[in-house]
Each structure stands twice: as C-alpha cells, then as structure tokens.
Amino acid sequence: MLLWPGDTFERPTYTVMSHVAPELVWAIAFLVTSVVQFSIVVYGAYRERWAHWFAGWNACIWGYTVVAMLLSVYPPPAAIGGELALMISAIWIWVRPIIMRHGERLHHA
C-alpha cells in the first residue's frame, strides 16, 4: 500500500517511520519481504537456514513498525490490532524453531 500514489507518511501514525527512511524505501522493504515470504511458502523452504534468518528479519521489521506507530500517536489507532497480531505471529514464527531445537536437544541428552 505504500507504493500507492499519495503521501501516506503525512499521517501522524507514521511519523517515527518517516524519520528513518522515506516512504518509497519502506514500500520496497515491505515488497521484497512479501515476495520472499511468498517464495518460502511456494517452494516449501520452511526448514532452510536462510528462511530462519528471514524470519528474524520479518520479526524485526514488524516489531519496529508496530512500535514506531505506537510511539507516533496517542491513543493508538484502533486498527493497529491487526499489525500487533502480525508482529506477534512474526516473532513466534522466528522463535518457535529455536524453542523446538532446544527441546529436542534436551530430550535427546
């Protein structure tokens, strides 16, 4: 949606993000992220090392975006609930394999 004509970053919700990078940079970052996510699903590359590194990147970008929006306006917009859910999901997708590997090591030790 950041590639849509117009200046989304003029809204107060995106003030903190606009200080880090212009709207086009954020749009490209999210576009590349979505293409990589889609590729992981299509090719079933869930267990690849690069997919795990990507999951860390995805958790970071969602975490930063949600925190930046929360810091930009008060009270937070009601619609941020969806972004909060995506952030928690992204963090879980990144952390879950680490927890599972740790559990497997404990089980086989």
Sequence and secondary structure as in RCSB ss.txt:
>XXXX:A:sequence
MLLWPGDTFERPTYTVMSHVAPELVWAIAFLVTSVVQFSIVVYGAYRERWAHWFAGWNACIWGYTVVAMLLSVYP
PPAAIGGELALMISAIWIWVRPIIMRHGERLHHA
>XXXX:A:secstr
 TTSSS GGGSGGGHHHHHHS HHHHHHHHHHHHHHHHHHHHHT TTSHHHHHHHHHHHHHHHHHHHHHHHHSSS
  TTHHHHHHHHHHHHHHHHHHHHHHHHHHHHH 
